Amino acid sequence: HTRSYGDWSSDVCSSILEPLRDRLEIIEIPAYVEKEKLEIAKKYMIPKALEKNGLEPSSIKYNDETVQNIIKGWCYYEGGVRELNRSFEKIARKFAVELLE
C-alpha cells in the first residue's frame, strides 16, 4: 500500500477531473471578507507599499472609507488579497513618480 501526499490549489473544484476529485480530500478555505481585507490593507499592505516606493508613512493617508472604496472598486470579487496589494503598490508608485516630477 503506497501513500502519497501533496498540496494542490484550485479556484474551482469543477476543473478537477471527476476520477481524481473522488480520490482527493478537498478542504475549502473561505475567502477574506471585506472587513478582513480592510485590516490587512491598513496593517500590512499600505505600510509595505509606501516603504517599497521610498515614501514616508505620512506621505499618503488612507481613511477606512477610501480603503473600502479601493476594495469594492478594484478587487471586490477576488477571494484573496493579491490584487488589493497590487493596487496599493500602484498608487504608491504613481504618487512617488509625481513627487519626483
N, C-alpha and C positions, 0 to 999 in steps of 0.2 A: 504494500500500500504506500503510495507516494503522496506526500502533501506539498503543495506549492502555495506560497503566499506572495501577494503583490498588491500594489496600490494602483487603482485605476481612477480616472477622473472623467466624468461626462456630464455635460449640462442637461442632456436629455437622455433618459434611460431607453427611450424608444429607438435610439440609434444603435443600441447594442443588439446583436443578433439574438433571437429567442433561445436557441440551444445553449448559447453561452450565458445569457442572462439567468436561465434556470439553474445554473451551477454557481452563480455568484451570490454572495451575501451583500445586498445593497443597503448601504447606510446613507440616508438622506440627511443632509445638513441644511437647515433653513438659511435663507438669505438674510442679510442685515436689514433691519427696519430703518426708517428714516432717522429716528432718534439716535440709534447706534451710529449711523453714518455721520451724523452731526457731531457727536462726541469724538469719534475717531478723527474727523477732519480738524477739529479745534485742538485736540491734544497732540496729534502726531503729524498730520499731513501738512497743515499750514506752516507750522514752525520749520519743518524739514524743507518745504518748497522755498521758503524765504532764505534759509541758510544756504541751500544748494545754489541759489542765484545771487549770493553775496549781498543780501538785503538784511537790514536790521529788523528785529521782531516788531518794532514800532512803525516800520515802513508802510505796511498795509494793515489796516484794521478791518476785521470782518465781524459784524454782529451776527447773532443767530439767524435773523431773517435773511440776511444776504447768503449765508451758507446754505440755508434751506432752499433758497431760490436756485442756487447752483445745483444742488442735489436734484431738485424737481425738474429743472430745465435741461440739464446736461446728462444726467446719469440715473434717472429715477428708476428705470426698469432693469438696471444692472443689479444682480444679486450681491455682488462683491463690491469692492471699492477701488479697483484699478483705474477705471475711467475717472472716478472722482479725484484720485490722486493726480492723474494727468491733467485734469482741469486746473487744479491749484498750481501745478508746476508751470502750465501755460500762462496763467495770469501773472505769476511771479516773473517769468521771463520777459513778458511783454512790458511789465512795469519797470524792470531793470533796464531794458533797452531804451525806454522813454526817458529814464533818468540820465542815461549816457548821452542822449541827443541834445 
